[in-house]
C-alpha cells in the first residue's frame, strides 16, 4: 500500500498540471505582463520624481545665491554712501538702512554698520568726537579696552534698536573669528564672511531677557581712501579706511529666501563648510538633521555655494511625503490591477478544469492562504504606519483652524469657550507629538544596524549643549566622563542618549540647582540626575510605550522616549534598567552587548599615564 501511494502522488500532480496547464499558462503570461508594466511605470515615475527633485535643488541654490547677492549689494551701497560723503551722520545712515528694508526685503539682516579705522594716536579724538555726537550706548572707552596697534570701532549702526545700540564703540578686531575675516577682506578688496558665530539680537516680547545671541555670521567689506592706489596688498593695507559690517541671523536670512514657498516634502540644510559632517549647521528647514545620518531618503544631493569668500554646503533630501501624490500611486495601481486581472483570469480558467483534483487543490490553496496571510500581516504593518503618518494633516488643520478661531473670534467667546479652544489645540499638539514619537519608535526597529566605534562622551557633550541652549537660564551642571567609547550604531546611540539626557533635563526642571551625570560604572553606562525620581515599585513600567508615572500637569511628554531607548539597546544586544527614589532622582543604566566592555575600557584609561 505504501508503494502504491508513493507512486500515486507524482501521478496526481502531473495530472493536475496537465489538466490545469492552460490556467497556469494564462497566469504566467498575465503576471509577466503585469511585472513589465509595473517596472516601466515605476521607472517612469522615479525619473519624473528625480527631475522634480533636481529642479527644486537648482531653484533653491539659485534663490540662495540671488538673495545673498542682494545682501552684498546693500553693503556695496553703504560703502558708496561712505565714499561719497565727507562725514555720514547717524541719521543719514539710518535713512539708508531703512531704504534697503531689512525687515521685509532683507530678512535676517540684524545690523548694517560702519567700523572706522582708528590709529592709536587718534583714539582719544575718536572717542571724544563720538561722545560729542551723543551716540546711544557709546562707552567712554573702546570695547574691549587696552592698547592695540590699530582699532576698528563701530561708529555707525542701524536699524535703531536695543541690540544695535550695543554695537557703538565696539571693536571686534581683537577676536580671531572676526579678525580673520577682516584681514581677508582688507587684503583681497572683496567682502569676506566669518565662520559661524553668534549675533546679538532682541528677544521677542515676554522673554526673560531683552537681548539674546543667535546663530549667524558677519560679513566685512573693506572701504579704501578715495584716490589712493589699491593695486597690491601693501597698497590696500595702507589705503584701508574701515569696513562696512553686515551681521546676519542665519535662520531668518534663509527663511526669507523661500517666503513659505519651499517644497515641504524636501529637507534643506545649509552647513558652513565643505564637509557637512564636520561643519556647523547654519540652517535646517524642518529641524531634523539628516546629512551624514545614513537615512533611507529616496533622493539626496549636496551642492557647494560660495558666500563672501566662505564655502557653504547645501544638502537636500526627500522626505517620506515626497512621493505622496496621484502620480506616485500609479505603479501601485498598475501592480494591483494587473494582479487582480491575472488572478481573475486564472480563476476562470481553473473553473473549466474538471474537479478530479479538488482534494490536492484544497491543500495547495491552504498553503496559498498562509502565504497570503503573511503578506497581509506585512501590509497591515505598512498600513498602520501610513495611517499614523497621514494623521498629521488633519491634526495640523485642527490646530490651524483652532488658532484662527481664537484670533478672529476670541472676543466673541466667553472664558469657558476660550478654554475649550486652548484644550483642543493642546490635545492636537499632544497627539502630533505622539505620532512623531511612534514614527521614531517604528524607525528605530527598521533601520539597519551599523556598528562602529562611537565616542559617547562627545555625543553626550553635544546633547548637553543643545539642552542648555533651550533654557539658558537654568542652573544645571553636566558631569560627563571623558573618553567613554563603545561599538554601536552612532545614529541610534545618539537617539538613545538624547532621550535619556532629555529625560533627566525634564525631571530636574523644578529643581533650583541640578546635576546630570553620564559615565561608566560597574560594567554599564549610566545617566543619572537628582530630580523628581520615581517609586521603585513602578520601575518595570518605565520602558513600555505610553507608560507615564507623572501626570501631564507635572511634566509634559508622551511616554514613548524610554520605549525607544529600550528598543535601541535591545537591538544592540544589551539591557537597560532604572533605579530611583521619589524626590532623590533617578539613574538609568544600560549595556550594549557584543564586544563592548565599558568597565574594562574605563579601568584601562585610569591606568594610562597622565
C-alpha positions in Angstrom: 0.0 0.0 0.0 2.8 2.4 0.8 4.5 1.7 -2.6 1.2 2.3 -4.4 0.6 5.6 -2.5 4.1 6.8 -3.3 3.6 6.3 -7.0 0.1 7.9 -7.0 1.4 11.3 -5.6 3.5 12.3 -8.6 0.9 10.9 -10.9 -1.8 13.1 -9.4 0.5 16.1 -9.5 1.3 15.5 -13.2 -2.4 15.0 -13.9 -3.3 18.3 -12.2 -0.6 20.2 -14.0 -1.5 18.7 -17.3 -5.2 19.5 -16.9 -4.6 22.9 -15.5 -1.8 23.8 -18.0 -3.9 26.4 -19.7 -4.8 28.2 -16.5 -1.2 28.3 -15.3 -0.1 29.5 -18.7 -2.6 32.4 -18.6 -1.5 33.2 -15.1 2.2 33.2 -16.0 1.7 35.4 -19.0 -0.5 37.8 -17.1 2.0 38.1 -14.2 4.8 38.7 -16.7 2.9 41.5 -18.4 1.9 42.9 -15.0 5.6 42.9 -13.9 6.7 44.6 -17.1 4.0 47.2 -16.8 4.8 47.9 -13.2 8.5 48.1 -13.8 8.0 50.5 -16.7 5.6 52.8 -14.8 7.7 52.8 -11.6 10.8 53.6 -13.6 9.0 56.5 -15.3 7.6 57.9 -12.0 11.1 57.6 -10.4 12.6 59.6 -13.3 9.9 62.2 -13.0 10.5 62.5 -9.3 14.2 62.8 -9.9 13.6 65.6 -12.4 11.3 67.3 -9.8 13.9 66.9 -7.1 16.7 68.3 -9.3 14.6 71.3 -10.4 13.9 72.1 -6.7 17.6 71.8 -5.9 18.7 74.1 -8.7 15.9 76.6 -8.0 16.8 76.6 -4.3 20.5 77.2 -4.9 19.7 80.0 -7.4 17.4 81.6 -4.8 20.0 81.5 -2.1 22.6 82.8 -4.5 20.4 85.7 -5.6 19.4 86.6 -2.0 23.0 86.6 -0.7 23.9 88.9 -3.7 21.0 91.2 -2.6 22.6 91.5 0.9 26.0 92.1 -0.6 24.6 94.8 -2.9 23.2 96.6 0.2 26.7 96.6 1.7 28.2 97.9 -1.5 25.6 100.7 -1.5 26.6 101.5 2.1 30.2 101.7 1.0 29.3 104.1 -1.7 27.5 106.3 0.8 30.6 106.4 3.0 32.9 107.3 0.0 30.5 109.9 -1.4 30.3 112.0 1.8 32.8 113.8 3.9 31.0 112.6 7.0 27.9 110.4 7.2 25.7 111.3 10.1 23.8 108.6 12.1 20.5 110.0 10.7 21.7 109.6 7.1 22.9 106.1 7.9 19.6 105.2 9.5 17.7 106.5 6.5 19.8 104.4 4.1 19.4 101.2 6.1 15.6 101.8 6.2 15.7 102.1 2.4 17.1 98.6 2.0 14.1 97.3 4.1 15.9 94.8 6.4 12.7 93.6 8.0 10.8 92.9 4.8 13.1 92.5 1.8 16.3 91.5 3.5 15.1 89.4 6.4 17.8 88.2 8.7 19.9 91.4 8.4 20.4 92.3 12.1 23.0 95.1 11.7 24.5 97.2 8.9 27.4 99.1 10.5 30.5 101.0 9.7 33.7 100.1 11.6 36.1 103.1 11.2 39.9 102.6 11.2 41.4 104.4 14.2 45.2 104.6 14.8 46.4 104.6 18.5 47.2 108.3 18.2 43.6 109.1 17.1 41.9 107.0 19.7 41.1 109.8 22.2 40.0 112.1 19.5 37.7 109.5 18.1 36.1 108.8 21.5 35.7 112.5 22.1 34.1 113.0 18.7 31.7 110.2 19.2 30.7 111.4 22.7 30.1 114.9 21.3 27.7 113.4 18.7 25.8 111.8 21.6 25.6 108.3 20.1 23.5 106.0 22.2 25.2 103.2 24.1 28.7 104.5 23.3 31.2 103.7 26.0 33.7 106.3 27.4 36.4 104.0 26.0 36.5 101.5 23.2 35.3 97.9 23.9 37.3 95.9 24.5 39.8 98.2 26.2 43.6 98.0 26.1 46.3 99.2 23.8 46.4 97.8 20.2 48.2 98.6 17.0 45.0 99.6 15.3 41.3 99.9 16.2 38.2 99.3 14.2 35.3 100.6 16.4 31.8 100.8 15.1 30.7 104.5 14.6 27.5 103.9 12.6 25.0 101.1 13.1 21.4 100.7 12.1 18.5 99.9 12.2 18.0 101.6 15.6 17.2 99.1 18.3 18.5 98.0 21.7 20.8 95.3 20.2 22.4 97.7 17.7 22.9 100.4 20.3 25.3 98.0 22.0 27.4 98.0 18.8 28.6 101.6 19.1 32.2 101.8 20.1 32.6 98.1 19.9 35.8 96.8 18.2 35.6 93.2 17.0 39.1 93.1 15.6 40.8 91.6 18.7 38.7 88.4 18.3 40.1 85.8 16.0 36.8 84.8 14.3 36.3 88.4 13.2 39.9 89.4 12.7 40.5 86.6 10.2 37.6 87.7 8.0 38.6 91.4 8.3 42.2 90.7 7.3 41.0 88.6 4.3 38.7 91.4 3.2 41.4 94.1 3.7 43.9 92.2 1.6 41.5 90.9 -1.2 39.4 94.0 -1.5 36.2 91.9 -1.6 33.6 91.1 1.0 34.5 88.2 3.3 32.3 86.3 5.8 33.3 84.9 9.2 32.7 81.4 10.2 29.6 80.6 12.1 29.3 82.7 15.2 26.6 84.4 17.3 24.8 87.7 16.6 23.4 89.9 19.2 19.6 90.5 18.7 16.5 91.5 20.5 14.3 88.9 22.2 10.6 88.8 21.4 8.2 90.5 23.8 7.6 88.5 27.0 11.1 86.9 27.1 13.0 86.9 30.3 16.0 88.7 28.8 16.0 91.8 26.5 18.8 90.6 24.3 19.9 87.2 23.0 22.7 85.8 20.9 21.5 83.7 17.9 23.5 81.7 15.5 24.7 83.7 12.4 27.7 85.2 10.8 29.2 88.6 9.9 30.4 89.9 6.5 33.1 92.6 6.2 33.5 94.8 3.1 36.7 97.0 3.0 36.5 100.7 2.5 39.6 102.4 1.0 40.5 106.1 0.9 39.4 107.7 -2.3 42.2 108.3 -4.8 44.6 106.0 -3.0 46.2 103.2 -5.1 44.9 99.7 -4.3 46.7 97.5 -6.8 48.7 95.5 -4.4 48.1 94.0 -1.0 50.5 96.5 0.6 48.7 99.4 -1.1 45.4 98.1 0.1 46.6 97.8 3.6 47.8 101.4 3.6 44.6 102.8 2.0 42.2 101.0 4.3 39.7 103.4 5.8 37.4 101.0 7.6 34.8 98.2 7.0 31.2 98.0 6.1 29.9 95.4 8.5 26.8 93.2 8.0 25.6 90.9 10.8 23.2 88.2 9.8 20.9 85.8 11.6 21.3 82.6 9.6 17.8 81.1 10.2 15.9 84.3 9.4 18.1 85.0 6.4 17.4 81.6 4.8 13.8 81.6 5.8 13.4 84.8 3.9 14.7 83.2 0.8 11.7 81.0 0.4 8.9 83.1 1.9 6.9 79.9 2.8 7.0 78.6 -0.8 9.7 75.9 -0.4 8.8 72.3 -1.3 7.6 70.8 2.1 8.5 67.3 1.1 12.2 68.1 0.7 14.5 68.8 3.6 17.0 71.6 3.0 20.1 72.1 5.2 22.9 74.6 5.0 26.4 73.9 6.5 29.3 76.4 7.0 32.0 74.3 5.2 32.5 71.6 2.5 32.3 68.6 4.9 28.7 68.5 6.2 29.5 66.1 9.0 32.3 68.3 10.4 30.8 71.7 9.7 28.5 73.9 11.7 24.8 73.7 10.8 23.6 77.1 9.7 20.0 76.2 8.7 17.7 73.2 8.8 14.3 73.6 7.1 12.5 71.0 9.3 14.7 70.9 12.4 15.8 67.3 11.9 19.4 66.9 10.8 19.8 64.3 8.1 23.1 65.0 6.4 25.6 62.2 7.2 23.0 60.2 9.1 22.6 57.4 6.5 18.8 57.6 6.3 16.6 55.9 3.7 15.8 59.1 1.6 14.8 58.5 -2.0 17.0 61.3 -3.3 19.8 63.3 -1.8 22.2 65.8 -3.2 24.9 68.1 -1.9 25.7 71.4 -3.6 28.5 73.9 -2.9 27.9 77.7 -2.7 30.5 80.4 -2.1 29.2 83.3 0.0 31.5 86.2 0.6 34.6 84.0 0.5 33.1 81.2 2.6 32.2 77.8 1.2 28.7 76.7 2.2 27.3 73.2 1.6 23.7 72.9 0.6 22.2 69.5 1.5 18.9 68.3 0.0 17.0 65.1 0.9 13.5 63.9 0.1 11.1 63.2 3.0 8.5 60.5 3.2 5.8 62.6 1.8 7.8 63.3 -1.4 6.0 60.6 -3.4 2.6 61.1 -1.8 0.7 62.3 -4.8 -1.6 60.9 -7.5 1.3 60.1 -9.9 3.3 58.2 -7.3 0.4 55.9 -6.7 0.3 54.9 -10.3 2.8 52.0 -10.1 0.9 50.5 -7.1 -2.3 50.9 -9.0 -0.9 49.2 -12.1 0.5 46.4 -10.0 -2.7 45.8 -8.0 -4.8 45.9 -11.2 -2.5 43.5 -13.0 -2.5 41.1 -10.1 -6.3 41.3 -9.9 -6.8 40.6 -13.6 -4.2 37.8 -13.5 -5.9 36.1 -10.6 -9.3 36.6 -12.2 -8.3 35.0 -15.5 -6.6 32.3 -13.5 -9.7 31.6 -11.5 -11.9 31.5 -14.6 -9.5 29.1 -16.3 -9.5 26.8 -13.2 -13.2 26.7 -13.2 -13.1 25.0 -16.6 -10.8 22.2 -15.2 -12.6 19.1 -14.2 -13.0 18.5 -10.4 -10.9 15.4 -10.1 -8.0 17.2 -8.3 -10.1 19.2 -5.8 -8.6 17.5 -2.8 -5.0 18.3 -3.9 -6.0 21.8 -4.9 -7.5 22.4 -1.5 -4.2 21.5 0.1 -2.4 23.8 -2.2 -4.9 26.6 -1.6 -4.4 26.2 2.1 -0.6 26.9 1.6 -1.5 29.9 -0.6 -3.8 31.2 2.2 -0.9 31.0 4.6 1.4 32.9 2.3 -1.4 35.5 1.7 -1.8 35.9 5.5 1.9 36.6 5.8 1.6 39.2 3.1 -1.5 40.6 4.8 0.4 41.0 8.0 3.1 42.9 6.3 0.5 45.1 4.5 -1.2 45.7 7.9 2.1 46.9 9.3 2.6 49.2 6.4 -1.0 50.4 6.6 -0.6 51.2 10.3 2.4 53.3 9.6 0.6 55.1 6.8 -2.4 55.8 8.9 -0.2 57.2 11.7 1.7 59.4 9.2 -1.4 60.7 7.4 -3.0 61.7 10.7 -0.6 64.7 10.8 -2.5 66.6 8.1 -5.9 66.7 9.9 -4.1 67.5 13.2 -2.5 70.5 11.5 -5.9 71.5 10.2 -7.5 71.2 13.7 -4.7 73.3 15.2 -4.7 75.9 12.5 -8.4 76.5 12.5 -8.5 76.5 16.3 -5.8 79.2 16.2 -7.8 81.2 13.6 -11.0 80.8 15.7 -9.2 82.0 18.8 -7.6 85.0 17.0 -10.6 86.1 14.9 -13.5 85.3 17.1 -11.8 85.3 20.6 -13.6 88.4 21.6 -17.0 86.7 20.9 -16.3 83.7 23.1 -16.5 83.7 26.9 -13.7 82.4 29.1 -15.1 78.9 29.0 -15.2 78.8 25.2 -11.6 80.1 25.0 -10.6 77.4 27.5 -12.2 74.8 25.2 -10.2 76.1 22.3 -7.0 76.0 24.3 -7.7 72.4 25.2 -8.4 71.5 21.6 -5.1 73.0 20.5 -3.2 71.4 23.4 -4.7 68.0 22.6 -3.9 68.3 18.9 -0.3 69.2 19.6 0.0 66.3 22.1 -1.4 63.9 19.5 1.1 65.2 17.0 3.9 64.5 19.5 2.5 61.0 20.0 2.5 60.4 16.2 6.0 61.7 15.8 7.3 59.6 18.7 5.5 56.5 17.3 7.1 57.0 13.9 10.5 57.4 15.6 9.9 54.2 17.5 9.0 52.3 14.4 12.0 53.8 12.6 14.3 52.5 15.3 13.2 49.0 14.6 13.5 49.2 10.8 16.8 51.0 10.1 19.9 48.8 9.6 22.4 48.5 12.5 25.9 49.7 11.6 28.4 49.1 14.3 31.4 51.3 14.6 33.5 52.9 17.3 31.4 55.7 18.9 32.6 58.4 21.3 29.7 58.5 23.7 31.3 61.3 25.7 31.3 63.6 22.7 27.7 62.7 21.8 26.6 63.4 25.4 28.5 66.8 25.5 26.9 67.9 22.2 23.4 66.9 23.5 24.1 68.8 26.8 25.0 71.9 24.9 21.8 71.7 22.9 19.8 71.3 26.1 21.5 74.3 27.6 20.5 76.4 24.6 16.8 75.5 25.1 16.8 77.0 28.6 20.0 79.1 29.2 18.6 80.4 32.4 18.5 77.0 34.2 21.2 76.2 36.7 22.1 72.7 35.6 25.6 71.1 35.8 26.5 68.3 33.4 29.2 66.0 34.7 30.2 63.9 31.6 33.0 61.4 32.0 35.6 61.9 29.2 36.8 59.2 26.8 33.7 56.9 27.1 33.5 54.9 23.9 31.5 51.9 22.6 30.8 50.0 19.4 27.4 50.6 18.0 25.3 52.5 15.6 26.2 56.2 16.1 22.7 57.4 14.9 20.8 55.1 17.2 23.0 55.7 20.2 22.6 59.4 19.7 18.8 59.0 19.8 19.1 56.9 23.0 21.3 59.4 24.7 19.1 62.3 23.6 16.1 60.6 25.2 18.0 59.7 28.4 19.6 63.1 28.9 16.4 64.9 27.8 14.5 62.8 30.4 16.9 63.9 33.1 16.7 67.5 31.9 12.9 67.4 32.1 12.6 65.8 35.5 15.1 68.3 37.1 13.2 71.3 35.7 11.6 72.0 39.1 15.0 72.0 40.9 16.7 75.3 41.7 20.1 73.7 41.0 20.5 70.3 39.4 23.3 67.9 38.3 23.1 65.4 35.4 25.8 62.8 35.1 27.0 60.4 32.3 29.7 57.8 32.5 30.6 54.2 33.2 30.2 52.3 36.4 30.0 48.7 37.3 30.3 47.4 33.7 27.4 49.6 32.4 26.9 53.1 31.1 24.7 55.3 33.2 22.7 58.6 33.1 21.7 60.0 36.5 20.0 63.1 37.9 18.9 64.5 41.2 15.4 65.4 40.0 11.9 64.1 40.7 12.7 60.4 40.7 10.1 57.7 40.8 8.7 54.9 43.0 10.9 51.8 42.8 7.7 49.6 42.6 6.9 51.1 39.1 10.3 50.7 37.5 9.2 47.8 35.3 6.7 50.1 33.6 9.1 52.8 32.6 10.2 51.2 29.3 6.7 50.4 28.0 5.1 52.6 25.3 2.7 55.2 26.7 3.7 54.4 30.3 4.0 57.5 32.4 4.5 57.8 36.1 3.8 61.6 36.2 0.7 63.4 35.0 1.0 65.9 32.1 0.3 68.8 34.5 3.6 67.9 36.3 5.9 67.0 33.4 4.9 67.0 29.7 5.7 64.1 27.5 4.2 61.1 25.5 5.7 58.1 27.2 7.5 56.9 24.1 11.0 58.1 24.8 12.1 55.3 27.2 10.4 52.7 25.0 12.6 54.0 22.1 15.7 53.7 24.3 14.8 50.1 25.2 14.3 49.1 21.6 17.7 50.7 20.6 19.6 49.0 23.5 17.9 45.6 22.8 18.9 45.9 19.1 22.5 46.3 20.2 22.1 43.1 22.3 22.2 44.9 25.6 20.0 45.6 28.6 18.6 48.7 30.2 17.2 49.2 33.7 16.4 52.0 36.1 16.9 52.9 39.7 15.3 55.7 41.6 13.5 57.1 44.6 10.9 59.8 44.8 12.5 63.2 45.3 16.0 61.7 45.2 16.5 61.5 41.4 16.9 58.6 39.0 19.7 56.5 37.4 19.3 54.7 34.1 21.9 52.1 33.3 22.5 50.2 30.0 24.9 47.8 28.3 25.3 47.3 24.6 26.3 43.6 24.3 28.7 42.3 21.7 32.4 43.2 22.2 31.5 46.3 24.3 33.4 46.3 27.6 32.8 49.8 29.2 34.2 48.8 32.6 37.4 47.3 31.2 37.9 50.3 28.9 37.4 52.8 31.8 39.8 50.8 34.0 42.4 50.8 31.2 42.1 54.6 30.8 42.7 55.1 34.5 45.9 53.0 34.3 47.2 55.1 31.4 50.0 57.6 32.5 48.9 61.2 32.5 
